[in-house]
Amino acid sequence: MKKALAAGILLIAIESMVGTIFPQALSYETLFGVASLVLIGLAIITSGLAVSGSDQRANYHSETKEGRTARLKMAAAFFVAAIPSILCYLLTVLF
């Protein structure tokens, strides 16, 4: 999780640089918001939350415990990487 958090912090640094370079074209709210939505969307897709109940039941019985653990770790890493962007988005919107 430390690597995912470090990746999220690196991402907000890159977003800040892009926002500074192109202040007229892209706002900070847009950059942080889009990055947050993309990372949370990836977390939802990799965790398997976006499937129906019957598909989720079939996936549960057809995958191994190691595969399930790896999939959930990946989803958690995407979510943790999204946290810095979410916080920066909230800061830019509130202040």
C-alpha positions in Angstrom: 0.0 0.0 0.0 2.9 2.3 0.5 3.8 2.1 -3.1 0.3 2.8 -4.2 0.2 5.9 -1.9 3.6 7.0 -3.3 2.2 6.6 -6.8 -0.9 8.7 -5.9 1.4 11.4 -4.5 3.5 11.3 -7.7 0.3 11.6 -9.7 -0.8 14.7 -7.9 2.6 16.3 -8.4 2.2 15.6 -12.2 -1.3 16.9 -12.2 -0.1 20.1 -10.4 2.6 20.6 -13.0 0.1 20.1 -15.8 -2.3 22.6 -14.2 0.5 25.1 -13.8 1.7 24.7 -17.4 -1.8 25.0 -18.9 -3.8 27.2 -16.5 -6.2 28.5 -19.2 -7.1 25.1 -20.7 -7.3 22.8 -17.5 -8.4 23.7 -14.0 -7.1 22.0 -11.0 -10.6 20.8 -10.1 -10.9 19.1 -13.5 -7.5 17.4 -13.2 -7.9 16.1 -9.7 -11.5 15.1 -10.3 -10.9 13.2 -13.4 -7.9 11.3 -11.9 -9.9 10.4 -8.9 -12.8 9.1 -10.9 -10.5 7.1 -13.2 -8.7 5.5 -10.3 -11.9 4.7 -8.4 -13.4 3.3 -11.6 -10.4 1.0 -12.0 -10.8 -0.1 -8.4 -14.5 -0.9 -8.9 -13.7 -2.8 -12.1 -10.8 -4.9 -10.7 -12.7 -5.7 -7.5 -15.6 -7.1 -9.4 -18.3 -4.8 -7.9 -19.6 -3.9 -11.3 -21.1 -7.3 -12.1 -24.5 -8.7 -11.4 -25.1 -11.1 -8.5 -25.1 -14.3 -10.6 -21.9 -13.3 -12.3 -20.3 -12.5 -9.0 -21.4 -15.9 -7.6 -20.0 -17.6 -10.6 -16.7 -15.7 -10.3 -16.4 -16.6 -6.6 -16.8 -20.3 -7.3 -14.6 -20.4 -10.3 -11.5 -18.5 -9.1 -8.9 -19.6 -6.7 -8.3 -18.0 -3.3 -4.9 -16.7 -4.5 -6.5 -15.1 -7.6 -9.2 -13.5 -5.4 -6.6 -12.1 -3.0 -4.5 -10.7 -5.8 -7.6 -9.1 -7.4 -8.7 -7.4 -4.2 -5.1 -6.2 -3.5 -5.0 -4.6 -6.9 -8.4 -2.9 -6.3 -7.2 -1.7 -2.9 -4.0 -0.3 -4.5 -6.1 1.7 -7.0 -8.3 3.1 -4.3 -5.3 4.1 -2.1 -3.7 5.7 -5.1 -6.9 7.8 -5.6 -6.9 9.1 -2.0 -4.3 12.0 -2.6 -6.2 13.1 -5.7 -9.5 13.1 -3.8 -8.0 15.1 -1.0 -6.5 17.7 -3.4 -9.8 17.9 -5.3 -11.7 18.6 -2.0 -9.1 21.2 -1.1 -9.4 23.0 -4.4 -13.2 23.0 -4.3 -13.5 24.1 -0.7 -10.8 26.8 -0.8 
